Amino acid sequence: MRAIVYDRYGPPDVLRVEDVAKPSPTGRQVLVRVAATSVNLSDWETLRGSPLYSRIGGLRSPARRTLGSDIAGWVDAVGPEVTRFRPGDEVYGDNLMLKGGFAEYAIAPESVLAHKPAALTFAEASTIPQAGAIAWQGTQGAAAGKRVLINGAGGGSGSFAIQVAKQLGAEVTGVDNAGKLDFMRSVGADEVIDYRSQDFTRSGPYDLILDLVAYRSVFDYRRALAPGGRYRCVGGPVPAVLRVLTIGAAVGRLTRRRLGVLAVKEGPAHFEPVADRCATGELTVHIDRSFTLDEVPEALAHVGEGRALGKVVVTVV
């Protein structure tokens, strides 16, 4: 089968197409014939090996030769202990531990997969597992009368988060680069900020901040929070995350604010609520561009360089 592989961390040009053996599932594993795989910022980070936590399991070289965790496709074969799926089933899920989605076939644990809603295409379903779970969990606490700020709101997780927070009744401010302001408005943001020309930490105050970038000082974030407000970051440079976990937690307690890292829970129970709402039309999937398997380097660069409006998808078949 054809797969996009790499053997060392670096820019997109370290990726190459290679013919590799088609894997066989064992135990509770499922072999998925991949129809589509969406690109996440985590793919870009694991390609480059930065931040440092993206090298978990492979400090000097990648632990997995093929990236791509958010997969959608058909069950091709199942291991002897699989009970929930059979060949031919349409499935999707976040295969974060094993990855392998930028290939014609991928092995995934049964536990990370769910049956694809019939109302969603494979491309649409592939956009939801990781970004949807982050948006769903990161906006908990949003409600009518609450002010919510989402930093990095023009990407995949951000575009879902804007919609979820709005459905919960919150007033939403989206922060990203100038090229994404109109897009953030189109998905429901009440206010938009270009971080290059305006300091969003001097606006507000906000009852909830979901930070998908995490590059500012914890004191800046504290300043932007209302008393009793909560700040959650997802990823970011290691020093910034450590400061949130240590200094941020202490500063928050002293000032009646909560600053912490969102520990994203994985699995169908945490992304299906978003998928169900996308299937009924309550939420909208925004696919910026679709790339072929041969174009995976370009797809990763499009996301990693901050150019994507919503999600980017790699279509395999």
C-alpha positions in Angstrom: 0.0 0.0 0.0 1.0 3.6 -0.4 1.9 5.7 2.6 3.5 9.0 3.4 6.5 8.3 5.7 9.4 10.1 7.4 12.4 9.0 9.4 13.6 12.2 11.0 12.0 15.4 12.4 12.0 18.4 10.1 10.1 20.4 7.5 7.6 18.9 5.1 10.3 18.0 2.6 11.4 15.1 4.9 8.2 13.3 3.9 8.1 10.9 1.0 5.7 8.4 -0.6 6.6 4.8 -0.1 5.1 1.4 -0.8 4.9 -0.4 2.5 3.3 -3.7 3.6 -0.4 -3.6 4.4 -0.8 -4.2 8.1 -2.9 -6.9 9.7 -5.0 -6.3 12.8 -4.5 -8.3 16.0 -6.4 -8.5 19.3 -8.8 -5.5 19.5 -7.4 -3.8 16.5 -9.2 -2.7 13.4 -7.8 -2.3 9.9 -9.4 0.7 8.2 -9.3 1.4 4.5 -8.8 5.2 4.7 -11.1 7.4 2.8 -10.0 10.7 4.4 -7.8 12.0 7.1 -7.9 15.5 8.5 -4.8 17.5 9.4 -4.3 18.7 13.0 -1.8 21.0 14.4 -0.5 18.0 16.3 0.6 16.4 13.0 2.6 19.5 12.2 4.2 19.5 15.6 5.1 15.8 15.4 6.5 16.3 12.0 8.8 19.0 13.3 9.4 17.4 16.7 8.5 20.7 18.4 7.3 21.3 21.1 9.4 18.7 22.9 6.4 16.8 24.1 5.6 15.9 20.5 8.6 13.6 20.6 7.1 11.4 23.3 8.1 7.8 22.4 10.7 9.0 19.9 13.1 11.5 21.3 15.7 11.3 18.6 13.6 10.0 15.7 9.8 9.6 15.1 8.1 6.8 17.0 5.6 6.4 14.1 6.7 6.7 10.4 3.3 7.8 9.2 1.4 10.7 10.6 -2.4 11.4 10.5 -4.6 10.6 13.5 -8.2 11.7 12.5 -9.3 9.0 10.1 -12.5 8.0 8.4 -13.1 5.1 6.1 -14.3 1.5 5.9 -13.4 -1.5 8.1 -11.3 -3.8 6.0 -10.5 -6.4 8.6 -10.8 -6.9 12.4 -8.7 -8.6 15.1 -10.2 -11.7 16.8 -11.2 -9.8 19.9 -13.1 -7.0 18.1 -16.9 -7.1 18.9 -18.2 -3.6 17.7 -17.2 -3.6 14.1 -17.2 -5.8 11.0 -15.8 -5.5 7.5 -17.6 -2.9 5.5 -18.7 -0.7 8.4 -18.1 3.0 7.9 -16.1 4.4 10.8 -14.1 7.4 12.0 -12.0 8.3 15.0 -8.9 9.9 16.5 -6.1 7.4 16.2 -3.6 9.6 18.1 -1.5 6.8 19.6 -0.9 4.8 16.5 -1.5 7.5 13.8 -0.9 6.2 10.2 -3.8 8.0 8.6 -1.8 9.4 5.7 -1.8 6.0 4.0 -4.3 3.8 2.1 -4.8 1.6 5.2 -4.4 2.3 9.0 -4.5 0.1 12.1 -6.5 1.5 15.0 -7.7 0.2 18.4 -11.4 -0.6 18.4 -11.8 1.8 21.3 -10.9 4.9 19.4 -13.4 4.3 16.6 -17.1 5.1 16.1 -19.7 4.4 13.4 -19.8 7.3 11.0 -23.1 9.2 10.9 -24.8 8.5 7.6 -25.4 12.3 7.1 -21.7 13.1 7.1 -19.3 12.5 4.3 -16.0 10.7 5.1 -14.2 14.1 4.7 -16.6 15.8 7.1 -16.4 13.0 9.7 -12.6 13.1 9.6 -12.5 16.7 10.7 -14.3 16.1 14.0 -12.6 13.6 16.4 -9.7 15.7 17.7 -10.9 19.3 16.9 -14.4 18.5 18.0 -13.3 17.0 21.3 -11.1 20.0 22.1 -13.9 22.5 21.2 -16.5 20.5 23.2 -14.5 20.2 26.3 -12.7 23.6 26.0 -16.0 25.6 26.0 -17.6 23.9 29.0 -18.8 26.7 31.2 -19.9 29.0 28.3 -23.5 30.1 28.8 -25.8 33.0 28.3 -24.4 36.2 29.8 -20.8 34.9 29.7 -18.0 36.4 27.6 -15.8 33.8 25.9 -12.5 34.5 24.1 -10.9 31.9 21.8 -7.3 32.4 20.8 -6.5 30.7 17.5 -10.2 30.7 16.6 -9.7 30.6 12.9 -8.5 27.0 12.7 -10.2 23.6 13.0 -10.7 23.5 16.8 -11.4 27.2 16.9 -14.1 27.2 14.3 -15.9 24.4 16.2 -15.4 26.2 19.5 -16.9 29.4 18.3 -20.0 27.5 17.2 -20.4 25.5 20.4 -19.9 28.5 22.6 -22.5 30.5 20.6 -25.0 27.6 20.9 -24.5 27.7 24.7 -25.5 31.4 24.5 -22.2 33.1 25.1 -20.8 36.2 23.6 -17.8 35.1 21.7 -14.6 36.9 20.7 -12.3 35.2 18.2 -8.5 36.0 17.9 -6.3 35.1 15.0 -4.4 36.7 12.1 -6.0 39.4 9.9 -6.6 36.9 7.1 -9.1 35.0 9.3 -11.2 37.8 10.7 -14.0 37.5 8.1 -14.0 33.7 8.5 -14.4 33.9 12.3 -17.3 36.3 11.8 -18.9 33.9 9.3 -18.9 31.0 11.8 -20.5 33.1 14.5 -17.9 35.2 16.4 -19.5 38.4 17.8 -16.1 40.2 17.9 -12.8 39.5 16.2 -9.3 40.6 17.0 -6.1 40.5 14.8 -3.5 39.6 17.4 -0.8 41.3 15.3 -2.4 44.8 15.7 -4.4 44.5 19.0 -3.5 43.1 22.4 -6.4 40.8 23.2 -5.3 40.5 26.8 -6.2 44.2 27.3 -9.7 43.6 26.1 -12.5 41.9 28.0 -12.6 40.9 30.8 -13.7 37.4 29.8 -15.4 34.7 31.9 -13.7 31.9 29.8 -10.6 31.9 27.6 -9.8 28.9 25.5 -6.2 29.3 24.2 -5.2 27.1 21.3 -1.9 28.9 20.9 -0.6 29.7 24.4 2.3 32.1 23.8 1.5 34.9 26.2 2.5 35.5 29.9 0.2 34.0 32.5 0.0 37.5 34.0 -1.4 38.7 30.7 -4.0 36.0 30.7 -4.9 36.7 34.3 -5.4 40.4 33.4 -7.9 39.4 30.7 -10.0 37.2 33.0 -13.0 38.5 35.0 -13.0 37.5 38.7 -14.1 33.9 38.9 -13.1 33.4 35.3 -11.3 30.4 33.8 -8.4 30.1 31.4 -7.6 26.8 29.6 -4.8 26.3 27.2 -4.3 23.4 24.8 -0.7 22.7 23.8 1.8 25.4 23.2 5.5 25.7 23.9 6.7 23.6 26.8 7.9 26.6 28.9 4.5 28.4 28.4 2.6 25.2 29.5 4.8 24.8 32.5 4.3 28.4 33.5 0.5 27.9 33.3 0.7 24.8 35.4 2.9 26.4 38.1 2.9 30.2 38.2 -0.5 30.4 36.6 -2.2 28.1 39.1 -0.7 30.0 42.0 -1.6 33.5 40.6 -5.1 32.2 39.8 -5.8 31.1 43.4 -4.6 34.4 44.8 -6.8 36.4 42.5 -10.0 34.3 42.3 -9.3 33.1 38.8 -8.5 29.7 37.5 -5.6 29.2 35.0 -4.8 25.7 33.8 -4.1 23.3 30.9 -7.0 21.5 29.3 -6.4 17.7 29.6 -8.3 16.7 26.5 -10.2 13.4 27.0 -10.1 11.2 23.9 -12.5 8.7 22.4 -15.9 8.5 20.9 -17.8 9.7 24.0 -15.9 13.0 23.7 -16.3 13.7 20.0 -19.6 12.1 19.1 -21.6 15.0 20.7 -20.1 17.3 18.1 -20.5 14.8 15.3 -24.2 14.3 16.1 -24.8 18.1 16.0 -22.9 18.3 12.7 -25.1 15.5 11.3 -28.3 17.4 12.3 -27.0 20.7 11.0 -26.8 22.4 14.4 -23.0 22.8 13.8 -21.2 23.2 10.5 -18.0 21.5 9.3 -15.8 24.1 7.5 -13.3 22.4 5.2 -10.8 25.0 3.8 -9.0 22.7 1.3 -8.7 19.1 0.3 -5.4 17.6 -0.7 -4.4 14.2 -2.2 -2.2 11.7 -0.5 0.7 12.9 -2.7 0.1 16.4 -1.4 0.4 15.7 2.3 3.5 17.9 2.7 1.6 20.9 1.3 -1.4 20.1 3.5 0.7 20.0 6.6 2.4 23.3 5.7 -1.0 24.9 5.0 -2.0 24.1 8.6 1.3 24.5 10.3 1.9 28.0 8.8 -1.5 29.2 10.1 -3.1 29.6 6.7 -6.1 27.2 7.1 -9.6 28.6 7.6 -11.2 25.7 9.5 -10.1 22.2 8.7 -7.8 20.7 6.0 -8.5 17.2 4.7 -6.4 14.7 2.8 -8.6 12.5 0.6 -7.1 9.1 0.0 -9.8 7.5 -2.2 
